[in-house]
Amino acid sequence: MYKIIALDMDGTLLNSQKQITPRTKEAITKARQQGIRVVLATGRPIEGIRDHLAELNIQSNDDYVLFYNGSIVQNVGTGEVIHQDIITGKDAKDIYHIAQKLGVNTHAFSQPLGLITPQNSRYTEVEATINGIGITEMDFDTLEDDHPIIKSMIIDEPEKLSAAIKQLPAEFYERFTIVQSSPFFLEFLNPNSNKGVGLKAIADHLNIPASEVISMGDAGNDLHMLHYAGLGVAMGNAMEEAKAAADVITLSNDEDGVAVAIEKYALV
């Protein structure tokens, strides 16, 4: 019997209208009534998922959430952090400088300042809108080297971002966990952080083996947790790399794919 279901949000739990459908909500409710813990596993900040946690009634001291792609994992009710590995101002400056060189935009999440960017752009606005947060424009070169940065991102039109990815220095892949969360977002995390690490932190905290964990996702930032879980489920709308990493493929996020998978594999 499965004891944890970890759900990516955008492109997985949420449909194209950024909504949780009634069928999906019902399946999650039934799973939780069976004692299965449902964990939201997202690249978003916590501010961007509070409404969805409330909608699903995932708010108790027995509930956990992983956000910023597993850079931070905490108890929903108490706020206790059970895993955190982040990067620094020096890292954000280095990513900013390579973004400048490659002709793409960048932004980052500062622990004290929130969403920061050297220059506002379309996809920083997308980030702010999705998560209901503000934007602070600032010169990244003024960041202290030890400034706490949760994650940094390069962002741009998909074709520009794809071209930039091909030119990233090899040493960046040694310094960071690098994951693509959408066609226009590339994320740089602490090398000890990803959704798989975050999900393992929750499972270990609860003494639950990976074999009793289901994870569902659609994008490159879901690969680690798809590999980690006993059952990795890719959405029908998933990137090809996510489908290749998964054990099974469900329907798309616009066809209640999460509900279909929960009903098939988790409910008894």
C-alpha positions as CSV (number, residue, x, y, z in Angstrom):
1,M,0.0,0.0,0.0
2,Y,1.3,3.5,-0.8
3,K,1.6,5.9,2.0
4,I,2.8,9.1,0.3
5,I,1.6,10.7,-3.0
6,A,3.8,13.6,-4.1
7,L,2.3,15.9,-6.7
8,D,3.9,18.5,-8.8
9,M,1.6,21.5,-9.3
10,D,1.9,23.3,-12.6
11,G,1.2,20.9,-15.5
12,T,0.3,18.1,-13.1
13,L,-2.2,18.8,-10.2
14,L,-3.4,22.0,-11.9
15,N,-5.1,22.0,-15.3
16,S,-4.4,24.6,-18.0
17,Q,-6.7,27.1,-16.2
18,K,-4.5,26.6,-13.0
19,Q,-7.4,24.9,-11.3
20,I,-7.8,21.6,-9.3
21,T,-10.7,19.8,-10.9
22,P,-13.5,18.3,-8.8
23,R,-12.6,14.8,-9.7
24,T,-9.0,15.3,-8.8
25,K,-10.0,16.9,-5.5
26,E,-12.2,14.0,-4.7
27,A,-9.5,11.5,-5.5
28,I,-7.1,13.3,-3.2
29,T,-9.7,13.5,-0.4
30,K,-10.3,9.7,-0.6
31,A,-6.6,9.0,-0.6
32,R,-6.1,11.1,2.5
33,Q,-9.1,9.4,4.2
34,Q,-7.2,6.1,3.7
35,G,-4.3,7.6,5.6
36,I,-2.2,8.4,2.6
37,R,-0.2,11.7,2.9
38,V,-0.5,13.9,-0.1
39,V,2.5,16.2,-0.5
40,L,2.6,19.2,-2.9
41,A,6.0,19.2,-4.5
42,T,6.6,22.4,-6.4
43,G,9.2,24.8,-7.8
44,R,7.0,27.7,-6.5
45,P,7.6,29.6,-3.2
46,I,5.3,28.8,-0.3
47,E,3.3,31.9,-1.0
48,G,2.3,30.5,-4.4
49,I,0.7,27.4,-3.0
50,R,-1.0,28.4,0.3
51,D,-4.4,28.8,-1.4
52,H,-4.1,25.3,-2.9
53,L,-3.0,23.8,0.4
54,A,-6.1,25.3,2.0
55,E,-8.3,24.2,-0.9
56,L,-7.2,20.6,-0.3
57,N,-7.2,21.0,3.5
58,I,-3.5,20.1,3.7
59,Q,-2.9,22.3,6.7
60,S,-2.3,20.1,9.7
61,N,0.8,19.2,11.8
62,D,0.8,15.9,10.0
63,D,1.2,17.5,6.6
64,Y,4.4,18.3,4.7
65,V,5.2,20.3,1.7
66,L,8.3,20.7,-0.5
67,F,8.8,24.0,-2.4
68,Y,11.5,25.8,-4.4
69,N,12.1,22.4,-6.0
70,G,13.0,20.8,-2.8
71,S,15.4,23.5,-1.6
72,I,13.1,23.8,1.4
73,V,10.9,21.2,3.0
74,Q,8.7,21.9,6.0
75,N,5.8,20.9,8.1
76,V,2.7,22.7,6.9
77,G,1.1,23.1,10.4
78,T,4.1,23.9,12.5
79,G,6.4,25.5,9.9
80,E,9.2,23.3,11.1
81,V,11.9,23.0,8.4
82,I,13.1,19.5,7.9
83,H,15.4,20.1,4.9
84,Q,17.0,23.3,3.6
85,D,20.0,23.7,1.2
86,I,20.2,27.0,-0.7
87,I,22.7,29.0,-2.7
88,T,24.4,32.3,-2.2
89,G,24.7,35.9,-3.5
90,K,27.9,34.9,-5.2
91,D,26.1,32.1,-7.1
92,A,23.3,34.5,-8.1
93,K,25.9,37.0,-9.4
94,D,27.7,34.3,-11.4
95,I,24.4,33.1,-13.0
96,Y,23.5,36.7,-13.7
97,H,26.8,37.3,-15.5
98,I,26.5,34.2,-17.7
99,A,22.9,35.2,-18.5
100,Q,24.1,38.6,-19.6
101,K,26.8,36.9,-21.8
102,L,24.2,34.6,-23.4
103,G,21.6,37.3,-23.9
104,V,18.9,36.0,-21.6
105,N,17.1,37.4,-18.6
106,T,17.4,36.3,-15.0
107,H,15.8,36.5,-11.6
108,A,16.3,34.9,-8.2
109,F,14.6,34.3,-4.9
110,S,16.3,36.0,-2.0
111,Q,15.4,34.7,1.5
112,P,15.0,38.2,2.9
113,L,13.9,40.1,-0.2
114,G,11.7,37.7,-2.2
115,L,11.7,37.7,-6.0
116,I,14.6,39.9,-7.2
117,T,15.7,40.7,-10.7
118,P,18.3,43.1,-12.3
119,Q,15.7,44.0,-15.0
120,N,12.0,43.2,-15.1
121,S,10.9,41.1,-18.0
122,R,7.9,39.1,-19.3
123,Y,8.7,35.9,-17.5
124,T,9.6,37.6,-14.2
125,E,6.1,39.0,-14.4
126,V,4.8,35.5,-15.1
127,E,6.5,34.3,-12.0
128,A,5.1,37.1,-9.9
129,T,1.6,36.6,-11.2
130,I,1.5,32.9,-10.8
131,N,2.6,33.2,-7.2
132,G,0.9,36.4,-6.1
133,I,4.2,38.0,-5.1
134,G,5.9,41.3,-5.7
135,I,9.1,42.0,-7.7
136,T,12.2,43.9,-6.4
137,E,14.5,45.3,-9.1
138,M,18.1,45.6,-8.0
139,D,21.6,45.5,-9.2
140,F,22.8,41.9,-8.6
141,D,26.4,43.1,-8.3
142,T,25.4,44.7,-5.0
143,L,24.5,41.4,-3.4
144,E,26.8,40.3,-0.7
145,D,28.6,37.0,-1.5
146,D,26.9,35.3,1.4
147,H,23.5,36.7,0.8
148,P,21.0,33.8,1.2
149,I,19.5,32.9,-2.2
150,I,17.1,30.1,-2.4
151,K,17.3,29.5,-6.1
152,S,18.3,31.5,-9.2
153,M,16.9,31.2,-12.7
154,I,17.5,32.2,-16.2
155,I,14.3,33.0,-18.1
156,D,13.4,33.8,-21.6
157,E,11.5,32.9,-24.7
158,P,11.8,29.1,-25.2
159,E,14.0,29.3,-28.3
160,K,16.3,31.8,-26.7
161,L,16.5,29.7,-23.5
162,S,17.2,26.5,-25.4
163,A,20.1,28.2,-27.2
164,A,21.5,29.5,-23.9
165,I,21.3,26.1,-22.2
166,K,23.5,24.6,-24.9
167,Q,26.2,27.2,-24.1
168,L,26.2,26.9,-20.3
169,P,29.7,26.3,-18.8
170,A,30.2,22.7,-17.8
171,E,31.3,23.8,-14.4
172,F,27.8,25.1,-13.7
173,Y,26.6,21.5,-13.8
174,E,29.1,20.6,-11.1
175,R,28.2,23.6,-8.9
176,F,24.4,23.4,-9.1
177,T,21.4,21.1,-9.6
178,I,20.1,22.5,-12.8
179,V,16.5,21.7,-13.8
180,Q,14.1,23.0,-16.5
181,S,10.7,23.5,-14.9
182,S,9.0,24.9,-18.1
183,P,10.0,25.9,-21.6
184,F,10.9,29.4,-20.3
185,F,12.4,28.6,-16.9
186,L,15.8,27.1,-16.1
187,E,16.5,26.8,-12.4
188,F,19.8,26.7,-10.5
189,L,19.6,25.0,-7.0
190,N,22.0,24.0,-4.3
191,P,23.7,20.7,-5.5
192,N,22.1,19.0,-2.5
193,S,18.6,20.1,-3.4
194,N,16.0,18.7,-5.8
195,K,12.5,17.3,-5.6
196,G,13.9,13.8,-5.1
197,V,16.0,14.9,-2.1
198,G,13.0,16.8,-0.7
199,L,10.7,13.9,-1.0
200,K,13.2,11.5,0.6
201,A,13.6,13.9,3.5
202,I,9.8,13.7,4.1
203,A,9.7,9.9,3.7
204,D,12.7,9.4,6.0
205,H,11.2,11.7,8.6
206,L,8.1,9.5,8.6
207,N,10.0,6.2,8.3
208,I,8.3,5.4,5.0
209,P,10.4,3.5,2.4
210,A,10.6,4.8,-1.2
211,S,8.7,1.7,-2.4
212,E,5.6,3.1,-0.6
213,V,5.8,6.5,-2.4
214,I,4.1,7.7,-5.6
215,S,5.3,10.8,-7.4
216,M,3.6,12.5,-10.3
217,G,5.1,15.2,-12.6
218,D,5.5,16.6,-16.0
219,A,8.8,18.5,-16.4
220,G,12.5,18.3,-16.0
221,N,12.4,19.5,-12.4
222,D,10.3,16.4,-11.5
223,L,12.9,13.8,-12.8
224,H,14.6,13.3,-9.4
225,M,11.4,12.5,-7.6
226,L,10.1,10.3,-10.5
227,H,13.3,8.3,-10.1
228,Y,13.1,8.2,-6.3
229,A,9.5,7.0,-5.8
230,G,8.5,3.4,-5.9
231,L,6.0,4.5,-8.6
232,G,6.9,7.4,-10.8
233,V,3.9,8.7,-12.8
234,A,4.3,11.1,-15.8
235,M,1.5,13.1,-17.1
236,G,0.2,12.7,-20.6
237,N,1.3,16.2,-21.3
238,A,4.8,15.7,-19.8
239,M,8.1,16.5,-21.4
240,E,9.6,13.5,-23.1
241,E,12.4,13.3,-20.5
242,A,9.8,13.0,-17.7
243,K,7.9,10.3,-19.6
244,A,11.2,8.4,-20.0
245,A,12.0,8.7,-16.3
246,A,8.5,7.4,-15.2
247,D,7.3,3.9,-14.5
248,V,3.8,4.7,-16.0
249,I,2.1,7.5,-17.9
250,T,-1.3,8.7,-17.0
251,L,-3.7,11.1,-18.8
252,S,-2.9,14.8,-19.2
253,N,-3.5,17.5,-16.6
254,D,-6.6,18.6,-18.6
255,E,-8.0,15.0,-18.5
256,D,-7.8,14.5,-14.7
257,G,-4.6,12.5,-15.1
258,V,-3.8,12.8,-11.4
259,A,-7.2,11.5,-10.4
260,V,-6.9,8.6,-12.8
261,A,-3.6,7.6,-11.4
262,I,-4.7,7.9,-7.8
263,E,-7.9,5.8,-8.5
264,K,-5.9,3.2,-10.3
265,Y,-2.8,2.8,-8.1
266,A,-3.6,4.2,-4.6
267,L,-7.3,3.7,-3.7
268,V,-8.4,0.4,-2.2
